[in-house]
Amino acid sequence: MSISKGDLVVVVGQTVSKDGPTERHTVLSTVIEVGKNDVFVQKRLSSRIFSVPKSRCVKISADKVHASEKILVPKLGDLVMSMADRFGKVERKIGVLVEIVDIPGDYLMAKILMSGKSESVLFSSLIVVE
């Protein structure tokens, strides 16, 4: 894969402990300059520039991305999944959408039926599973 100046890339790193690699890290960056084996990249949402081997970069082809696509809006009866970050812990819930609660001035909420019990979640946290 050829990497050129101006390309959008994901740069991959890792945390290594005495037990070996323990965690993978990724950073979205723009290629600023290209060398023989390495590149200078600028971290997106930051002005930080750093060098990295080309082999640790994955080029993103933005022309294959449909930026105008919208999330499929869940309907009553759909099997949905809700994911939310709550105090640093990810909460995942799967169930059938049974109610949409739209109270003016409040967040749009949803009730999903999970294993016979009803759970309230933010409507915006839902995606359609089936």
N, C-alpha and C positions, 0 to 999 in steps of 0.2 A: 504494500500500500504506500502510495506516495503522499507525503505531507508537504504542504506549501504554505508560504506566508499568507496570513489571513484566514487559514482554516480554523474551524471550531473543533476542539479535541477534548476528550476526557483523559486526564492524566491519572494514572493508577499508582498508589503507594500502599504500604502495609505497616502494621505494627508487628515487631518480632520480639518474642520473649525467649527464655531458655528452652521452652517447649516448641519453639518454631513460630511460624506465622500465626497470629491470633486474630488479626482484624485487617480488613481491606478498606482503603480510603480512596475516594475519587474526587477530583476537582475539575470543574468545567473551565476551560481556558481557550484563549485565542493565540494562535501561532504568530509571533512577532518577527522572528528571524529563523532561518534554517541553516544548519551546518551539515557536515558529512554524516555524523551519527547522532547528533544532538540538536535540540531546538531551544530557543528562548520562547517562553509563553507568558502571557499576561493573564493572571487569574481573573475570571469574570467577577463583576460586582466588587472589584478591588483594583488598585493600581499596581499591585505587587507583580514584579517580573522575576522569573526564575528559569534556570536551565534544567533540562530533563532529557534523558535518552529518548529517541524516537520510538524505541521498542516499548516504552511505557505509555505511549499515547494511542488512543483509539479515535480515529477521525469520525466526525459526525457529518453525515450528508443531509444538510438542512433542506435541500430541494426535494427530498423524499418524504418530508414531514408535511402533513396537512394541517397547518396552523389554524385554519378556520373551523375545524371539526369541533363539535360540542359534545359534552358528556350526555349519554343516553339518559333521559329523564325517567326516573322510576314511576311506575303506575301501580295502583292498588292491585294486589295479588301477585306482584313480581317477587321473586326470591332476590333479596338484596343483601349487601354486606356494608357494614358501617365500620370505619376505622377512624380513631381519634387519639390524639396525644393528650394524656391526662397526667399532669405532674411528672413528665418524663417517661411515662409508661404507656405503651400502645395498647389501646382497648379495641378488640375486634369482635364484632357481633354479626351473626348471620341469621336471617329469618325472613318471614313473609311480610311484606308491607301491608298493613291492615288499616292504617289511618294516617291522614295528612292534616296537621293542625296549623292553620294560618291565622294567628291572632295579630291584628294590626299593631305595629309598633314593637312586636317581639320577633324573635328568630322563627323561621319556618321550621316546624318540628315534624317528626314522623314517629309512628308507633309501629314496631315490628314484633311479630309473634315468634318467639324462640322457645322451643320445647314446652309449649303450653303456657308460657308466661309472656306478658307484654312488656316491652322495653321502649322508652322514649329516647330518641337520638336526634341530632340535627339533620334536617333533610339534606343539607349540603354535604354531609359526610357519607352519603349513600352512593353505591354503584350497583347496577343490575348484574346479578350472577346468572340467572336463567330467566 
